[in-house]
Amino acid sequence: MSTTTLRQTQEPVSGGTTPHARLSINQATIKYATLPEAVAAVAAAGVTSFGAWREPVQEYGVAASARLLTDAGLRVSSLCRGGFFTMPEGPARRASIDDNRTAVDEAAALGAPALVLVVGGLPEGSRDIVGARELVRDAIGELADHALESGVQLAIEPLHPMYASDRAVVSTLGQALDIAEQFAPEAVGVVVDTFHLWWDPQVLEQIARAGATGRISSYQACDWATPLPADVLLARHYPGDGVVDFASLTRAVEVAGYTGDVEVELFNQEIWDAPFDAVVARTVETFRSAVVPHLDPPDAADLHP
């Protein structure tokens, strides 16, 4: 199981001003920050985990990024993103597979337990969504051994069906697990993202299924609210600002045995335009009120001394 074991004492279930020990702020939440700016803002708020994105890491340098994060006392909850596997065989597909191998290496260098995969939408001119999922499975099959050797879990992220044509032909946790279960759990897992999965009538059953074999690579707590913006990619909200039932979803993930970090990853233009420190502070606050009450107190056996 590749969940991140916590390295510090967890705060009480409610109250207090210290950020919860399992909160991870994904860099996408403060998209316009450089990596040093993002690390500084997160660390200054007392948050101890960070969700990294490849582009800022590559811009700053992988080795330099790893040092920066370590020096700031931040562990890396995941690296985003790999994937985009749904093109037919040819140079573009080979380039995608090679780039994903590089992404695995980057995740390992950062100490990230998981590489998040946005698998890709329908191939251009195609209506064959089932065949597209087979292309995803085949690509993961080419990467699984390298991921296993690197100690990085490939984390298939199912996206809401409104993204199926252009971003992810995997829309449900069940579909993601149907692929993941063809490989060793140490190599391939899934992301449970509340924004993408809150609507799925089978989501609680599928979370239990994922937990039974240690396949929950990451839990992301983000909210859904309507009306959606014109660009539906930018529709994610702070936890508690929408309709997602964080109680049932968080408890299901906890019961399934997930003990790793809980990421908040927000794509929202208004949030991106706000000052970085204000966004981090608001994330800490909303996470505390919407998610923390449903997290179990730590088991001493799960914590390093």
C-alpha distance (Angstrom), angle and dihedral (degrees) to the residues before:
residue distance angle dihedral
M1 . . .
S2 3.80 . .
T3 3.78 101.8 .
T4 3.78 115.7 133.3
T5 3.79 114.7 -103.0
L6 3.78 111.0 -138.1
R7 3.79 119.4 -113.8
Q8 3.75 101.7 -160.9
T9 3.78 141.2 45.6
Q10 3.77 115.0 -77.2
E11 3.81 119.9 -127.6
P12 3.82 121.4 -118.4
V13 3.78 117.8 -76.7
S14 3.78 91.7 -101.5
G15 3.77 138.5 14.0
G16 3.77 131.5 26.9
T17 3.78 130.0 91.7
T18 3.80 100.8 -111.7
P19 3.81 113.0 104.4
H20 3.77 113.5 -105.7
A21 3.79 111.1 -94.6
R22 3.82 93.3 -124.3
L23 3.80 96.0 50.9
S24 3.79 113.5 114.2
I25 3.77 120.4 -174.9
N26 3.77 112.7 -148.4
Q27 3.79 115.2 -140.5
A28 3.80 90.2 -125.7
T29 3.80 87.1 71.4
I30 3.81 88.4 67.2
K31 3.78 94.5 30.2
Y32 3.79 98.0 166.2
A33 3.81 94.1 55.5
T34 3.76 119.5 101.4
L35 3.79 113.7 -125.6
P36 3.84 92.9 -98.4
E37 3.81 90.5 47.8
A38 3.79 92.1 48.6
V39 3.80 93.2 47.2
A40 3.80 91.2 48.3
A41 3.80 93.5 49.5
V42 3.80 93.9 47.7
A43 3.80 95.2 44.4
A44 3.82 92.9 45.7
A45 3.81 89.3 57.5
G46 3.79 91.2 54.1
V47 3.80 94.9 -110.4
T48 3.80 110.2 145.6
S49 3.81 103.6 -165.1
F50 3.78 132.0 62.0
G51 3.80 134.0 -167.9
A52 3.80 108.0 -142.7
W53 3.79 131.7 -151.1
R54 3.78 123.0 -148.7
E55 3.80 99.0 -129.3
P56 3.83 97.2 59.0
V57 3.80 90.1 40.8
Q58 3.80 91.8 51.7
E59 3.79 91.3 46.2
Y60 3.80 91.8 53.0
G61 3.81 94.1 37.4
V62 3.79 125.9 -100.5
A63 3.81 96.9 -111.6
A64 3.80 92.0 42.5
S65 3.80 90.2 48.7
A66 3.79 91.5 52.4
R67 3.82 90.4 51.8
L68 3.80 92.1 46.1
L69 3.79 92.7 52.7
T70 3.80 93.6 44.5
D71 3.79 92.9 48.3
A72 3.81 89.5 51.3
G73 3.80 91.1 52.3
L74 3.80 93.5 -115.6
R75 3.77 125.7 141.2
V76 3.82 117.4 -153.6
S77 3.78 113.7 -119.6
S78 3.81 95.5 -170.3
L79 3.78 144.1 -22.9
C80 3.79 118.6 -124.3
R81 2.88 129.7 -125.6
G82 3.74 143.6 24.0
G83 3.77 128.0 129.4
F84 3.82 133.1 73.1
F85 3.78 92.7 141.1
T86 3.79 103.5 150.6
M87 3.77 102.4 98.7
P88 3.83 117.5 108.2
E89 3.78 120.9 -102.4
G90 3.78 112.3 -67.9
P91 3.81 141.3 86.2
A92 3.81 94.6 -47.8
R93 3.80 92.5 53.2
R94 3.81 92.0 46.5
A95 3.80 89.6 50.6
S96 3.82 90.3 50.4
I97 3.81 92.8 51.0
D98 3.82 90.9 48.3
D99 3.79 91.7 48.3
N100 3.78 90.6 51.4
R101 3.80 90.8 52.6
T102 3.79 87.1 54.0
A103 3.79 89.5 49.2
V104 3.81 90.2 54.5
D105 3.80 88.9 52.6
E106 3.82 90.5 49.6
A107 3.79 91.4 50.8
A108 3.80 90.9 50.3
A109 3.81 91.4 49.2
L110 3.81 90.5 52.8
G111 3.78 93.2 46.2
A112 3.80 91.1 -117.1
P113 3.81 112.0 158.0
A114 3.81 93.3 -151.7
L115 3.79 141.4 35.8
V116 3.81 108.8 -150.6
L117 3.80 113.4 -135.5
V118 3.79 123.2 -152.1
V119 3.76 94.2 -169.7
G120 3.81 102.4 -154.4
G121 3.78 137.1 -108.2
L122 3.78 133.0 -99.1
P123 3.80 114.5 -44.7
E124 3.78 112.5 -105.4
G125 3.80 110.5 -78.5
S126 3.81 93.5 7.6
R127 3.79 131.4 120.8
D128 3.81 94.1 180.0
I129 3.81 102.7 111.2
V130 3.81 92.9 164.1
G131 3.79 90.6 53.9
A132 3.79 89.8 48.2
R133 3.79 90.2 56.8
E134 3.80 88.5 52.3
L135 3.80 88.6 55.0
V136 3.80 87.9 53.6
R137 3.79 91.8 50.5
D138 3.79 92.1 49.1
A139 3.80 92.7 49.9
I140 3.78 92.3 50.0
G141 3.78 87.6 49.5
E142 3.80 89.0 59.5
L143 3.81 91.5 50.5
A144 3.80 103.0 39.0
D145 3.80 98.1 87.1
H146 3.80 92.2 48.5
A147 3.80 90.6 49.3
L148 3.79 91.1 48.9
E149 3.79 92.3 50.3
S150 3.80 90.6 47.6
G151 3.79 95.9 49.4
V152 3.80 92.1 -120.6
Q153 3.79 122.4 127.7
L154 3.80 115.5 -140.1
A155 3.81 102.4 -131.2
I156 3.80 114.7 -154.3
E157 3.79 108.8 -152.1
P158 3.80 114.9 -156.7
L159 3.80 110.0 -148.7
H160 3.79 128.5 -153.4
P161 3.83 110.7 -83.3
M162 3.81 91.6 -109.5
Y163 3.82 85.8 74.8
A164 3.82 96.1 48.9
S165 3.80 96.7 102.4
D166 3.79 98.5 50.2
R167 3.80 110.5 16.5
A168 3.79 116.7 18.6
V169 3.78 131.0 11.8
V170 3.81 86.1 -171.3
S171 3.81 104.4 84.2
T172 3.80 106.7 160.5
L173 3.77 135.4 48.3
G174 3.79 88.2 -121.2
Q175 3.80 91.6 57.8
A176 3.80 90.5 48.1
L177 3.79 91.5 50.5
D178 3.80 92.2 47.6
I179 3.81 86.3 63.0
A180 3.80 98.2 36.5
E181 3.79 94.2 51.5
Q182 3.80 90.7 63.4
F183 3.81 87.5 71.7
A184 3.78 138.5 48.6
P185 3.82 112.1 -74.1
E186 3.79 90.6 -127.5
A187 3.81 88.1 60.5
V188 3.81 104.5 39.5
G189 3.79 130.7 30.4
V190 3.79 139.5 147.3
V191 3.79 140.3 -108.2
V192 3.79 119.2 -125.0
D193 3.80 103.9 -152.1
T194 3.79 114.8 177.3
F195 3.81 93.2 -153.7
H196 3.78 91.8 58.2
L197 3.81 100.6 35.9
W198 3.81 108.9 33.6
W199 3.82 92.1 100.0
D200 3.83 97.3 51.4
P201 3.84 110.7 109.5
Q202 3.83 89.7 -152.6
V203 3.78 97.6 46.3
L204 3.82 97.5 106.9
E205 3.80 91.7 49.2
Q206 3.80 90.7 47.7
I207 3.82 92.9 48.5
A208 3.80 87.8 56.1
R209 3.81 89.4 48.3
A210 3.81 90.7 51.3
G211 3.78 93.2 48.2
A212 3.79 93.9 49.8
T213 3.80 91.0 71.0
G214 3.81 100.4 29.9
R215 3.78 95.5 -104.2
I216 3.81 100.9 135.4
S217 3.78 99.7 109.0
S218 3.79 96.9 170.6
Y219 3.78 140.7 1.2
Q220 3.81 115.8 -149.2
A221 3.80 120.7 -167.5
C222 3.80 112.5 -158.1
D223 3.79 130.3 139.3
W224 3.81 136.1 -122.0
A225 3.79 122.7 -141.4
T226 3.79 134.2 167.9
P227 2.94 145.5 -98.4
L228 3.78 92.1 54.9
P229 3.80 117.6 -139.5
A230 3.81 120.9 -108.9
D231 3.81 87.8 -102.0
V232 3.79 100.6 53.4
L233 3.80 90.6 -164.9
L234 3.82 86.8 74.3
A235 3.80 96.4 55.3
R236 3.82 101.9 104.8
H237 3.80 120.2 117.0
Y238 3.79 138.8 -167.7
P239 3.81 113.0 -83.6
G240 3.78 109.4 -85.2
D241 3.81 96.0 23.4
G242 3.81 94.7 97.5
V243 3.79 144.6 24.4
V244 3.81 104.3 -68.4
D245 3.81 115.7 125.6
F246 3.79 99.3 -132.7
A247 3.79 91.4 173.9
S248 3.80 96.6 65.2
L249 3.79 96.4 35.9
T250 3.80 96.1 46.3
R251 3.78 93.0 45.7
A252 3.81 90.1 49.3
V253 3.79 91.3 52.9
E254 3.80 90.7 47.3
V255 3.81 93.2 48.8
A256 3.81 88.4 48.3
G257 3.80 87.9 63.0
Y258 3.78 102.2 -106.4
T259 3.82 110.3 152.6
G260 3.79 100.7 165.6
D261 3.76 133.2 105.3
V262 3.79 122.4 -60.4
E263 3.79 112.4 -135.4
V264 3.77 128.4 -149.6
E265 3.81 108.0 -155.9
L266 3.80 113.9 174.8
F267 3.78 126.9 -172.0
N268 3.78 102.6 -173.2
Q269 3.80 127.2 130.2
E270 3.80 95.2 -144.6
I271 3.80 90.6 51.8
W272 3.81 91.8 46.4
D273 3.80 90.6 52.7
A274 3.82 93.2 53.6
P275 3.84 124.2 90.8
F276 3.78 111.9 -81.3
D277 3.80 95.8 -124.4
A278 3.80 91.7 49.7
V279 3.81 91.2 51.8
V280 3.79 92.1 49.2
A281 3.81 91.2 48.4
R282 3.80 91.8 48.9
T283 3.80 90.5 48.1
V284 3.80 91.4 52.5
E285 3.81 90.3 48.8
T286 3.79 97.6 47.6
F287 3.79 93.0 43.2
R288 3.78 89.3 53.5
S289 3.79 93.4 51.6
A290 3.81 101.3 37.6
V291 3.81 105.6 31.7
V292 3.80 111.8 18.3
P293 3.83 96.5 67.9
H294 3.81 88.4 63.1
L295 3.81 97.3 48.8
D296 3.78 118.6 96.9
P297 3.80 119.2 -116.0
P298 3.81 109.0 -104.1
D299 3.75 121.6 -86.0
A300 3.78 107.9 -133.1
A301 3.80 89.4 -135.0
D302 3.80 89.4 62.7
L303 3.80 94.8 54.9
H304 3.76 129.8 79.0
P305 3.82 114.0 -127.2
